[in-house]
Amino acid sequence: MRGSAVVPRPLAFLLFLAQVLLLQTALLGSGGLTTAVALAATATVAAMLAACVLLAARRVPVVPPTRVRTAIRDRARRTAFLPQRDPDAPGRRRPRAPGRAGPATTAA
């Protein structure tokens, strides 16, 4: 997808907060000191929340791709779906070949 605008998640969050603040300013434009204090408090909390989100995002440990592949491979080995098993294994009956219809499948 060339030319498409992809906005990183933290930047999108900050743009959303800016839109909320502009909406609050537009809706409460007739206020005075109360509106200014509410706007300043909202902006401060939003900035602190954005900073916490960014710091938390940086602290997430990076998992190497080899570890992810190993985990997927191990999970696949533990999964025991019948169609994935060997039909010629000892003790397994061979699947019935198509042929003559049995008595349960014929219409009377």
Biopython code that builds the backbone (N, CA, C, O; Angstrom):
import numpy as np
from Bio.PDB.StructureBuilder import StructureBuilder

atoms = [
    (1, "MET", "N", (0.841, -1.175, 0.000)),
    (1, "MET", "CA", (0.000, 0.000, 0.000)),
    (1, "MET", "C", (0.885, 1.237, 0.000)),
    (1, "MET", "O", (1.187, 1.799, 1.052)),
    (2, "ARG", "N", (1.273, 1.630, -1.128)),
    (2, "ARG", "CA", (2.107, 2.808, -1.243)),
    (2, "ARG", "C", (1.251, 4.050, -1.226)),
    (2, "ARG", "O", (0.177, 4.088, -1.826)),
    (3, "GLY", "N", (1.719, 5.039, -0.551)),
    (3, "GLY", "CA", (1.014, 6.312, -0.536)),
    (3, "GLY", "C", (-0.056, 6.416, 0.537)),
    (3, "GLY", "O", (-0.631, 7.489, 0.725)),
    (4, "SER", "N", (-0.335, 5.340, 1.239)),
    (4, "SER", "CA", (-1.353, 5.427, 2.283)),
    (4, "SER", "C", (-0.738, 6.049, 3.528)),
    (4, "SER", "O", (0.426, 5.811, 3.849)),
    (5, "ALA", "N", (-1.526, 6.834, 4.210)),
    (5, "ALA", "CA", (-1.043, 7.525, 5.407)),
    (5, "ALA", "C", (-1.234, 6.619, 6.613)),
    (5, "ALA", "O", (-2.361, 6.374, 7.044)),
    (6, "VAL", "N", (-0.146, 6.132, 7.145)),
    (6, "VAL", "CA", (-0.193, 5.298, 8.341)),
    (6, "VAL", "C", (0.335, 6.135, 9.494)),
    (6, "VAL", "O", (1.478, 6.591, 9.474)),
    (7, "VAL", "N", (-0.516, 6.333, 10.507)),
    (7, "VAL", "CA", (-0.138, 7.154, 11.652)),
    (7, "VAL", "C", (0.260, 6.229, 12.786)),
    (7, "VAL", "O", (-0.507, 5.334, 13.140)),
    (8, "PRO", "N", (1.452, 6.422, 13.372)),
    (8, "PRO", "CA", (1.836, 5.590, 14.515)),
    (8, "PRO", "C", (0.854, 5.747, 15.669)),
    (8, "PRO", "O", (0.209, 6.786, 15.809)),
    (9, "ARG", "N", (0.749, 4.726, 16.479)),
    (9, "ARG", "CA", (-0.235, 4.704, 17.547)),
    (9, "ARG", "C", (-0.093, 5.857, 18.549)),
    (9, "ARG", "O", (-1.104, 6.481, 18.870)),
    (10, "PRO", "N", (1.095, 6.173, 19.057)),
    (10, "PRO", "CA", (1.187, 7.296, 20.003)),
    (10, "PRO", "C", (0.809, 8.627, 19.360)),
    (10, "PRO", "O", (0.178, 9.472, 19.995)),
    (11, "LEU", "N", (1.196, 8.808, 18.100)),
    (11, "LEU", "CA", (0.850, 10.049, 17.415)),
    (11, "LEU", "C", (-0.656, 10.141, 17.194)),
    (11, "LEU", "O", (-1.237, 11.219, 17.327)),
    (12, "ALA", "N", (-1.287, 9.030, 16.860)),
    (12, "ALA", "CA", (-2.736, 9.023, 16.678)),
    (12, "ALA", "C", (-3.437, 9.358, 17.989)),
    (12, "ALA", "O", (-4.444, 10.066, 17.998)),
    (13, "PHE", "N", (-2.905, 8.852, 19.089)),
    (13, "PHE", "CA", (-3.484, 9.147, 20.396)),
    (13, "PHE", "C", (-3.367, 10.633, 20.716)),
    (13, "PHE", "O", (-4.311, 11.240, 21.223)),
    (14, "LEU", "N", (-2.210, 11.217, 20.420)),
    (14, "LEU", "CA", (-2.026, 12.647, 20.673)),
    (14, "LEU", "C", (-2.933, 13.493, 19.779)),
    (14, "LEU", "O", (-3.448, 14.520, 20.220)),
    (15, "LEU", "N", (-3.132, 13.072, 18.529)),
    (15, "LEU", "CA", (-4.050, 13.798, 17.648)),
    (15, "LEU", "C", (-5.484, 13.722, 18.172)),
    (15, "LEU", "O", (-6.228, 14.700, 18.109)),
    (16, "PHE", "N", (-5.857, 12.569, 18.682)),
    (16, "PHE", "CA", (-7.195, 12.426, 19.266)),
    (16, "PHE", "C", (-7.364, 13.357, 20.464)),
    (16, "PHE", "O", (-8.400, 14.006, 20.608)),
    (17, "LEU", "N", (-6.350, 13.421, 21.318)),
    (17, "LEU", "CA", (-6.426, 14.318, 22.475)),
    (17, "LEU", "C", (-6.512, 15.773, 22.040)),
    (17, "LEU", "O", (-7.240, 16.560, 22.645)),
    (18, "ALA", "N", (-5.778, 16.134, 20.999)),
    (18, "ALA", "CA", (-5.843, 17.510, 20.504)),
    (18, "ALA", "C", (-7.243, 17.832, 19.993)),
    (18, "ALA", "O", (-7.745, 18.934, 20.217)),
    (19, "GLN", "N", (-7.872, 16.891, 19.317)),
    (19, "GLN", "CA", (-9.233, 17.115, 18.832)),
    (19, "GLN", "C", (-10.211, 17.263, 19.991)),
    (19, "GLN", "O", (-11.114, 18.098, 19.938)),
    (20, "VAL", "N", (-10.039, 16.466, 21.026)),
    (20, "VAL", "CA", (-10.912, 16.579, 22.199)),
    (20, "VAL", "C", (-10.735, 17.938, 22.859)),
    (20, "VAL", "O", (-11.713, 18.570, 23.258)),
    (21, "LEU", "N", (-9.497, 18.387, 22.973)),
    (21, "LEU", "CA", (-9.247, 19.693, 23.585)),
    (21, "LEU", "C", (-9.829, 20.822, 22.744)),
    (21, "LEU", "O", (-10.384, 21.775, 23.291)),
    (22, "LEU", "N", (-9.711, 20.730, 21.430)),
    (22, "LEU", "CA", (-10.296, 21.760, 20.570)),
    (22, "LEU", "C", (-11.815, 21.751, 20.668)),
    (22, "LEU", "O", (-12.442, 22.811, 20.661)),
    (23, "LEU", "N", (-12.407, 20.579, 20.759)),
    (23, "LEU", "CA", (-13.858, 20.487, 20.920)),
    (23, "LEU", "C", (-14.287, 21.093, 22.241)),
    (23, "LEU", "O", (-15.290, 21.803, 22.309)),
    (24, "GLN", "N", (-13.533, 20.815, 23.288)),
    (24, "GLN", "CA", (-13.856, 21.383, 24.594)),
    (24, "GLN", "C", (-13.745, 22.903, 24.552)),
    (24, "GLN", "O", (-14.579, 23.598, 25.133)),
    (25, "THR", "N", (-12.746, 23.419, 23.888)),
    (25, "THR", "CA", (-12.581, 24.868, 23.778)),
    (25, "THR", "C", (-13.733, 25.481, 22.991)),
    (25, "THR", "O", (-14.233, 26.547, 23.350)),
    (26, "ALA", "N", (-14.153, 24.818, 21.926)),
    (26, "ALA", "CA", (-15.242, 25.348, 21.112)),
    (26, "ALA", "C", (-16.563, 25.318, 21.865)),
    (26, "ALA", "O", (-17.360, 26.250, 21.764)),
    (27, "LEU", "N", (-16.796, 24.255, 22.615)),
    (27, "LEU", "CA", (-18.071, 24.140, 23.322)),
    (27, "LEU", "C", (-18.127, 25.035, 24.558)),
    (27, "LEU", "O", (-19.198, 25.524, 24.917)),
    (28, "LEU", "N", (-17.006, 25.248, 25.198)),
    (28, "LEU", "CA", (-16.985, 26.032, 26.426)),
    (28, "LEU", "C", (-16.321, 27.388, 26.212)),
    (28, "LEU", "O", (-15.723, 27.939, 27.137)),
    (29, "GLY", "N", (-16.421, 27.926, 25.007)),
    (29, "GLY", "CA", (-15.763, 29.186, 24.682)),
    (29, "GLY", "C", (-16.337, 30.378, 25.414)),
    (29, "GLY", "O", (-15.655, 31.394, 25.549)),
    (30, "SER", "N", (-17.549, 30.290, 25.883)),
    (30, "SER", "CA", (-18.174, 31.444, 26.540)),
    (30, "SER", "C", (-17.824, 31.524, 28.024)),
    (30, "SER", "O", (-18.217, 32.479, 28.693)),
    (31, "GLY", "N", (-17.095, 30.543, 28.549)),
    (31, "GLY", "CA", (-16.732, 30.540, 29.963)),
    (31, "GLY", "C", (-15.623, 31.534, 30.248)),
    (31, "GLY", "O", (-15.235, 32.311, 29.375)),
    (32, "GLY", "N", (-15.133, 31.508, 31.426)),
    (32, "GLY", "CA", (-14.077, 32.436, 31.793)),
    (32, "GLY", "C", (-12.923, 31.692, 32.421)),
    (32, "GLY", "O", (-12.286, 30.850, 31.788)),
    (33, "LEU", "N", (-12.664, 32.012, 33.666)),
    (33, "LEU", "CA", (-11.558, 31.407, 34.386)),
    (33, "LEU", "C", (-11.792, 29.911, 34.616)),
    (33, "LEU", "O", (-10.851, 29.118, 34.569)),
    (34, "THR", "N", (-13.034, 29.535, 34.861)),
    (34, "THR", "CA", (-13.361, 28.128, 35.098)),
    (34, "THR", "C", (-13.021, 27.278, 33.878)),
    (34, "THR", "O", (-12.456, 26.191, 34.004)),
    (35, "THR", "N", (-13.365, 27.778, 32.711)),
    (35, "THR", "CA", (-13.070, 27.048, 31.478)),
    (35, "THR", "C", (-11.569, 26.929, 31.258)),
    (35, "THR", "O", (-11.080, 25.879, 30.842)),
    (36, "ALA", "N", (-10.850, 27.987, 31.532)),
    (36, "ALA", "CA", (-9.398, 27.965, 31.348)),
    (36, "ALA", "C", (-8.739, 26.968, 32.298)),
    (36, "ALA", "O", (-7.827, 26.244, 31.900)),
    (37, "VAL", "N", (-9.190, 26.926, 33.539)),
    (37, "VAL", "CA", (-8.625, 25.981, 34.509)),
    (37, "VAL", "C", (-8.968, 24.544, 34.114)),
    (37, "VAL", "O", (-8.119, 23.656, 34.194)),
    (38, "ALA", "N", (-10.210, 24.318, 33.689)),
    (38, "ALA", "CA", (-10.615, 22.975, 33.268)),
    (38, "ALA", "C", (-9.816, 22.529, 32.046)),
    (38, "ALA", "O", (-9.405, 21.372, 31.952)),
    (39, "LEU", "N", (-9.603, 23.444, 31.124)),
    (39, "LEU", "CA", (-8.833, 23.118, 29.924)),
    (39, "LEU", "C", (-7.376, 22.814, 30.276)),
    (39, "LEU", "O", (-6.786, 21.877, 29.739)),
    (40, "ALA", "N", (-6.808, 23.600, 31.168)),
    (40, "ALA", "CA", (-5.420, 23.370, 31.580)),
    (40, "ALA", "C", (-5.283, 22.034, 32.318)),
    (40, "ALA", "O", (-4.313, 21.305, 32.109)),
    (41, "ALA", "N", (-6.246, 21.718, 33.174)),
    (41, "ALA", "CA", (-6.198, 20.445, 33.900)),
    (41, "ALA", "C", (-6.339, 19.267, 32.939)),
    (41, "ALA", "O", (-5.638, 18.263, 33.070)),
    (42, "THR", "N", (-7.244, 19.393, 31.979)),
    (42, "THR", "CA", (-7.429, 18.323, 30.997)),
    (42, "THR", "C", (-6.170, 18.135, 30.158)),
    (42, "THR", "O", (-5.753, 17.007, 29.896)),
    (43, "ALA", "N", (-5.572, 19.235, 29.743)),
    (43, "ALA", "CA", (-4.354, 19.146, 28.933)),
    (43, "ALA", "C", (-3.209, 18.524, 29.732)),
    (43, "ALA", "O", (-2.430, 17.736, 29.195)),
    (44, "THR", "N", (-3.110, 18.877, 31.005)),
    (44, "THR", "CA", (-2.047, 18.321, 31.846)),
    (44, "THR", "C", (-2.222, 16.818, 32.030)),
    (44, "THR", "O", (-1.269, 16.051, 31.902)),
    (45, "VAL", "N", (-3.438, 16.413, 32.329)),
    (45, "VAL", "CA", (-3.708, 14.981, 32.514)),
    (45, "VAL", "C", (-3.476, 14.225, 31.206)),
    (45, "VAL", "O", (-2.918, 13.128, 31.214)),
    (46, "ALA", "N", (-3.898, 14.805, 30.091)),
    (46, "ALA", "CA", (-3.705, 14.144, 28.799)),
    (46, "ALA", "C", (-2.222, 14.009, 28.471)),
    (46, "ALA", "O", (-1.790, 12.971, 27.971)),
    (47, "ALA", "N", (-1.451, 15.039, 28.747)),
    (47, "ALA", "CA", (-0.010, 14.973, 28.477)),
    (47, "ALA", "C", (0.667, 13.936, 29.369)),
    (47, "ALA", "O", (1.542, 13.200, 28.913)),
    (48, "MET", "N", (0.267, 13.876, 30.629)),
    (48, "MET", "CA", (0.854, 12.886, 31.532)),
    (48, "MET", "C", (0.470, 11.466, 31.110)),
    (48, "MET", "O", (1.291, 10.551, 31.171)),
    (49, "LEU", "N", (-0.771, 11.293, 30.686)),
    (49, "LEU", "CA", (-1.209, 9.982, 30.218)),
    (49, "LEU", "C", (-0.444, 9.572, 28.963)),
    (49, "LEU", "O", (-0.032, 8.420, 28.831)),
    (50, "ALA", "N", (-0.256, 10.512, 28.049)),
    (50, "ALA", "CA", (0.505, 10.208, 26.832)),
    (50, "ALA", "C", (1.947, 9.848, 27.173)),
    (50, "ALA", "O", (2.514, 8.934, 26.575)),
    (51, "ALA", "N", (2.539, 10.553, 28.124)),
    (51, "ALA", "CA", (3.914, 10.242, 28.533)),
    (51, "ALA", "C", (3.988, 8.852, 29.162)),
    (51, "ALA", "O", (4.931, 8.104, 28.903)),
    (52, "CYS", "N", (3.006, 8.504, 29.980)),
    (52, "CYS", "CA", (2.983, 7.167, 30.594)),
    (52, "CYS", "C", (2.837, 6.078, 29.533)),
    (52, "CYS", "O", (3.478, 5.030, 29.613)),
    (53, "VAL", "N", (1.994, 6.334, 28.545)),
    (53, "VAL", "CA", (1.799, 5.352, 27.476)),
    (53, "VAL", "C", (3.096, 5.160, 26.694)),
    (53, "VAL", "O", (3.472, 4.031, 26.381)),
    (54, "LEU", "N", (3.772, 6.252, 26.382)),
    (54, "LEU", "CA", (5.028, 6.148, 25.636)),
    (54, "LEU", "C", (6.110, 5.433, 26.443)),
    (54, "LEU", "O", (6.846, 4.608, 25.901)),
    (55, "LEU", "N", (6.206, 5.743, 27.723)),
    (55, "LEU", "CA", (7.206, 5.081, 28.557)),
    (55, "LEU", "C", (6.901, 3.593, 28.725)),
    (55, "LEU", "O", (7.809, 2.762, 28.705)),
    (56, "ALA", "N", (5.637, 3.267, 28.887)),
    (56, "ALA", "CA", (5.261, 1.859, 29.026)),
    (56, "ALA", "C", (5.519, 1.098, 27.729)),
    (56, "ALA", "O", (5.902, -0.071, 27.758)),
    (57, "ALA", "N", (5.309, 1.759, 26.594)),
    (57, "ALA", "CA", (5.544, 1.098, 25.308)),
    (57, "ALA", "C", (7.026, 0.816, 25.095)),
    (57, "ALA", "O", (7.379, -0.170, 24.448)),
    (58, "ARG", "N", (7.884, 1.656, 25.621)),
    (58, "ARG", "CA", (9.324, 1.441, 25.458)),
    (58, "ARG", "C", (9.854, 0.354, 26.379)),
    (58, "ARG", "O", (10.901, -0.230, 26.100)),
    (59, "ARG", "N", (9.158, 0.073, 27.460)),
    (59, "ARG", "CA", (9.632, -0.923, 28.420)),
    (59, "ARG", "C", (9.256, -2.346, 28.048)),
    (59, "ARG", "O", (9.726, -3.289, 28.685)),
    (60, "VAL", "N", (8.428, -2.524, 27.044)),
    (60, "VAL", "CA", (8.027, -3.866, 26.628)),
    (60, "VAL", "C", (9.248, -4.561, 26.036)),
    (60, "VAL", "O", (9.876, -4.029, 25.121)),
    (61, "PRO", "N", (9.590, -5.738, 26.544)),
    (61, "PRO", "CA", (10.788, -6.413, 26.031)),
    (61, "PRO", "C", (10.575, -6.889, 24.596)),
    (61, "PRO", "O", (9.490, -7.335, 24.223)),
    (62, "VAL", "N", (11.623, -6.785, 23.816)),
    (62, "VAL", "CA", (11.574, -7.231, 22.432)),
    (62, "VAL", "C", (11.876, -8.727, 22.406)),
    (62, "VAL", "O", (12.902, -9.176, 22.918)),
    (63, "VAL", "N", (10.970, -9.484, 21.805)),
    (63, "VAL", "CA", (11.140, -10.932, 21.725)),
    (63, "VAL", "C", (11.801, -11.247, 20.387)),
    (63, "VAL", "O", (11.302, -10.831, 19.342)),
    (64, "PRO", "N", (12.909, -11.970, 20.402)),
    (64, "PRO", "CA", (13.558, -12.300, 19.131)),
    (64, "PRO", "C", (12.676, -13.214, 18.287)),
    (64, "PRO", "O", (11.951, -14.048, 18.829)),
    (65, "PRO", "N", (12.734, -13.064, 16.958)),
    (65, "PRO", "CA", (11.887, -13.891, 16.090)),
    (65, "PRO", "C", (12.149, -15.385, 16.234)),
    (65, "PRO", "O", (11.244, -16.196, 16.037)),
    (66, "THR", "N", (13.381, -15.755, 16.577)),
    (66, "THR", "CA", (13.663, -17.188, 16.729)),
    (66, "THR", "C", (12.888, -17.774, 17.893)),
    (66, "THR", "O", (12.457, -18.926, 17.838)),
    (67, "ARG", "N", (12.711, -16.999, 18.935)),
    (67, "ARG", "CA", (11.950, -17.493, 20.087)),
    (67, "ARG", "C", (10.475, -17.662, 19.731)),
    (67, "ARG", "O", (9.828, -18.606, 20.185)),
    (68, "VAL", "N", (9.947, -16.749, 18.918)),
    (68, "VAL", "CA", (8.551, -16.861, 18.485)),
    (68, "VAL", "C", (8.384, -18.099, 17.621)),
    (68, "VAL", "O", (7.428, -18.856, 17.790)),
    (69, "ARG", "N", (9.311, -18.306, 16.696)),
    (69, "ARG", "CA", (9.224, -19.496, 15.840)),
    (69, "ARG", "C", (9.311, -20.776, 16.655)),
    (69, "ARG", "O", (8.591, -21.737, 16.384)),
    (70, "THR", "N", (10.182, -20.795, 17.644)),
    (70, "THR", "CA", (10.322, -21.979, 18.489)),
    (70, "THR", "C", (9.035, -22.244, 19.260)),
    (70, "THR", "O", (8.610, -23.392, 19.391)),
    (71, "ALA", "N", (8.416, -21.186, 19.769)),
    (71, "ALA", "CA", (7.162, -21.358, 20.509)),
    (71, "ALA", "C", (6.062, -21.884, 19.602)),
    (71, "ALA", "O", (5.284, -22.748, 20.008)),
    (72, "ILE", "N", (5.990, -21.377, 18.386)),
    (72, "ILE", "CA", (4.968, -21.856, 17.448)),
    (72, "ILE", "C", (5.231, -23.313, 17.083)),
    (72, "ILE", "O", (4.299, -24.115, 17.018)),
    (73, "ARG", "N", (6.486, -23.658, 16.847)),
    (73, "ARG", "CA", (6.837, -25.038, 16.506)),
    (73, "ARG", "C", (6.518, -25.984, 17.660)),
    (73, "ARG", "O", (5.974, -27.066, 17.441)),
    (74, "ASP", "N", (6.853, -25.587, 18.883)),
    (74, "ASP", "CA", (6.558, -26.435, 20.043)),
    (74, "ASP", "C", (5.060, -26.626, 20.226)),
    (74, "ASP", "O", (4.607, -27.724, 20.548)),
    (75, "ARG", "N", (4.299, -25.576, 20.025)),
    (75, "ARG", "CA", (2.846, -25.697, 20.144)),
    (75, "ARG", "C", (2.300, -26.627, 19.068)),
    (75, "ARG", "O", (1.391, -27.415, 19.329)),
    (76, "ALA", "N", (2.845, -26.539, 17.869)),
    (76, "ALA", "CA", (2.385, -27.417, 16.797)),
    (76, "ALA", "C", (2.711, -28.874, 17.109)),
    (76, "ALA", "O", (1.932, -29.767, 16.774)),
    (77, "ARG", "N", (3.836, -29.119, 17.738)),
    (77, "ARG", "CA", (4.190, -30.499, 18.093)),
    (77, "ARG", "C", (3.307, -31.050, 19.200)),
    (77, "ARG", "O", (2.999, -32.242, 19.217)),
    (78, "ARG", "N", (2.899, -30.186, 20.125)),
    (78, "ARG", "CA", (2.030, -30.640, 21.219)),
    (78, "ARG", "C", (0.601, -30.880, 20.756)),
    (78, "ARG", "O", (-0.117, -31.684, 21.349)),
    (79, "THR", "N", (0.186, -30.195, 19.711)),
    (79, "THR", "CA", (-1.177, -30.333, 19.219)),
    (79, "THR", "C", (-1.316, -31.685, 18.538)),
    (79, "THR", "O", (-0.502, -32.041, 17.686)),
    (80, "ALA", "N", (-2.332, -32.429, 18.905)),
    (80, "ALA", "CA", (-2.486, -33.787, 18.386)),
    (80, "ALA", "C", (-3.805, -33.921, 17.641)),
    (80, "ALA", "O", (-4.695, -34.655, 18.071)),
    (81, "PHE", "N", (-3.929, -33.214, 16.526)),
    (81, "PHE", "CA", (-5.131, -33.364, 15.726)),
    (81, "PHE", "C", (-5.038, -34.671, 14.957)),
    (81, "PHE", "O", (-3.977, -35.021, 14.440)),
    (82, "LEU", "N", (-6.133, -35.382, 14.882)),
    (82, "LEU", "CA", (-6.142, -36.685, 14.231)),
    (82, "LEU", "C", (-5.754, -36.611, 12.753)),
    (82, "LEU", "O", (-4.996, -37.468, 12.299)),
    (83, "PRO", "N", (-6.231, -35.635, 11.980)),
    (83, "PRO", "CA", (-5.842, -35.609, 10.569)),
    (83, "PRO", "C", (-4.345, -35.376, 10.356)),
    (83, "PRO", "O", (-3.834, -35.676, 9.278)),
    (84, "GLN", "N", (-3.641, -34.857, 11.338)),
    (84, "GLN", "CA", (-2.220, -34.600, 11.177)),
    (84, "GLN", "C", (-1.373, -35.812, 11.555)),
    (84, "GLN", "O", (-0.162, -35.813, 11.335)),
    (85, "ARG", "N", (-1.979, -36.809, 12.105)),
    (85, "ARG", "CA", (-1.223, -37.993, 12.511)),
    (85, "ARG", "C", (-1.063, -38.954, 11.336)),
    (85, "ARG", "O", (-1.726, -38.827, 10.306)),
    (86, "ASP", "N", (-0.184, -39.896, 11.520)),
    (86, "ASP", "CA", (0.106, -40.880, 10.480)),
    (86, "ASP", "C", (-1.011, -41.919, 10.429)),
    (86, "ASP", "O", (-1.244, -42.606, 11.423)),
    (87, "PRO", "N", (-1.709, -42.053, 9.294)),
    (87, "PRO", "CA", (-2.785, -43.054, 9.234)),
    (87, "PRO", "C", (-2.251, -44.487, 9.198)),
    (87, "PRO", "O", (-2.993, -45.430, 9.475)),
    (88, "ASP", "N", (-0.964, -44.657, 8.858)),
    (88, "ASP", "CA", (-0.383, -46.003, 8.794)),
    (88, "ASP", "C", (0.280, -46.412, 10.099)),
    (88, "ASP", "O", (0.981, -47.424, 10.140)),
    (89, "ALA", "N", (0.075, -45.650, 11.160)),
    (89, "ALA", "CA", (0.691, -45.977, 12.444)),
    (89, "ALA", "C", (0.119, -47.292, 12.964)),
    (89, "ALA", "O", (-1.020, -47.634, 12.646)),
    (90, "PRO", "N", (0.895, -48.040, 13.763)),
    (90, "PRO", "CA", (0.401, -49.314, 14.290)),
    (90, "PRO", "C", (-0.842, -49.104, 15.158)),
    (90, "PRO", "O", (-0.888, -48.198, 15.990)),
    (91, "GLY", "N", (-1.838, -49.950, 14.952)),
    (91, "GLY", "CA", (-3.058, -49.879, 15.736)),
    (91, "GLY", "C", (-4.127, -48.987, 15.126)),
    (91, "GLY", "O", (-5.222, -48.878, 15.677)),
    (92, "ARG", "N", (-3.837, -48.355, 14.013)),
    (92, "ARG", "CA", (-4.846, -47.494, 13.372)),
    (92, "ARG", "C", (-5.469, -48.233, 12.197)),
    (92, "ARG", "O", (-4.799, -48.913, 11.421)),
    (93, "ARG", "N", (-6.766, -48.069, 12.105)),
    (93, "ARG", "CA", (-7.455, -48.642, 10.955)),
    (93, "ARG", "C", (-7.284, -47.708, 9.772)),
    (93, "ARG", "O", (-7.210, -46.489, 9.933)),
    (94, "ARG", "N", (-7.225, -48.274, 8.615)),
    (94, "ARG", "CA", (-7.131, -47.462, 7.406)),
    (94, "ARG", "C", (-8.487, -46.830, 7.125)),
    (94, "ARG", "O", (-9.517, -47.431, 7.431)),
    (95, "PRO", "N", (-8.512, -45.642, 6.554)),
    (95, "PRO", "CA", (-9.793, -45.033, 6.210)),
    (95, "PRO", "C", (-10.521, -45.888, 5.175)),
    (95, "PRO", "O", (-9.905, -46.523, 4.320)),
    (96, "ARG", "N", (-11.833, -45.884, 5.276)),
    (96, "ARG", "CA", (-12.638, -46.696, 4.363)),
    (96, "ARG", "C", (-12.579, -46.076, 2.973)),
    (96, "ARG", "O", (-12.783, -44.872, 2.813)),
    (97, "ALA", "N", (-12.304, -46.885, 1.990)),
    (97, "ALA", "CA", (-12.232, -46.410, 0.612)),
    (97, "ALA", "C", (-13.640, -46.266, 0.050)),
    (97, "ALA", "O", (-14.549, -46.996, 0.447)),
    (98, "PRO", "N", (-13.820, -45.339, -0.862)),
    (98, "PRO", "CA", (-15.145, -45.226, -1.471)),
    (98, "PRO", "C", (-15.432, -46.476, -2.305)),
    (98, "PRO", "O", (-14.554, -46.998, -2.993)),
    (99, "GLY", "N", (-16.609, -46.915, -2.230)),
    (99, "GLY", "CA", (-16.979, -48.138, -2.948)),
    (99, "GLY", "C", (-18.462, -48.368, -2.788)),
    (99, "GLY", "O", (-19.277, -47.455, -2.922)),
    (100, "ARG", "N", (-18.787, -49.605, -2.500)),
    (100, "ARG", "CA", (-20.178, -49.968, -2.307)),
    (100, "ARG", "C", (-20.759, -49.242, -1.113)),
    (100, "ARG", "O", (-20.094, -49.128, -0.084)),
    (101, "ALA", "N", (-21.986, -48.747, -1.222)),
    (101, "ALA", "CA", (-22.636, -48.059, -0.111)),
    (101, "ALA", "C", (-23.077, -49.076, 0.923)),
    (101, "ALA", "O", (-23.606, -50.134, 0.583)),
    (102, "GLY", "N", (-22.859, -48.752, 2.177)),
    (102, "GLY", "CA", (-23.269, -49.634, 3.261)),
    (102, "GLY", "C", (-24.769, -49.540, 3.495)),
    (102, "GLY", "O", (-25.438, -48.685, 2.914)),
    (103, "PRO", "N", (-25.303, -50.420, 4.348)),
    (103, "PRO", "CA", (-26.750, -50.432, 4.573)),
    (103, "PRO", "C", (-27.252, -49.154, 5.247)),
    (103, "PRO", "O", (-28.413, -48.789, 5.059)),
    (104, "ALA", "N", (-26.428, -48.475, 6.013)),
    (104, "ALA", "CA", (-26.891, -47.272, 6.702)),
    (104, "ALA", "C", (-26.963, -46.073, 5.766)),
    (104, "ALA", "O", (-27.651, -45.096, 6.061)),
    (105, "THR", "N", (-26.261, -46.140, 4.644)),
    (105, "THR", "CA", (-26.231, -44.980, 3.757)),
    (105, "THR", "C", (-27.168, -45.103, 2.575)),
    (105, "THR", "O", (-27.330, -44.136, 1.831)),
    (106, "THR", "N", (-27.778, -46.230, 2.375)),
    (106, "THR", "CA", (-28.683, -46.395, 1.234)),
    (106, "THR", "C", (-30.077, -45.948, 1.608)),
    (106, "THR", "O", (-30.523, -46.138, 2.739)),
    (107, "ALA", "N", (-30.751, -45.360, 0.661)),
    (107, "ALA", "CA", (-32.135, -44.915, 0.890)),
    (107, "ALA", "C", (-33.072, -46.094, 0.643)),
    (107, "ALA", "O", (-32.892, -46.870, -0.296)),
    (108, "ALA", "N", (-34.053, -46.202, 1.491)),
    (108, "ALA", "CA", (-34.984, -47.325, 1.384)),
    (108, "ALA", "C", (-36.061, -47.051, 0.375)),
    (108, "ALA", "O", (-36.932, -47.893, 0.159)),
]
sb = StructureBuilder()
sb.init_structure("model")
sb.init_model(0)
sb.init_chain("A")
sb.init_seg("    ")
for serial, (resi, resn, name, xyz) in enumerate(atoms, 1):
    if name == "N":
        sb.init_residue(resn, " ", resi, " ")
    sb.init_atom(name, np.array(xyz, "f"), 0.0, 1.0, " ", f" {name:<3s}", serial, name[0])
structure = sb.get_structure()
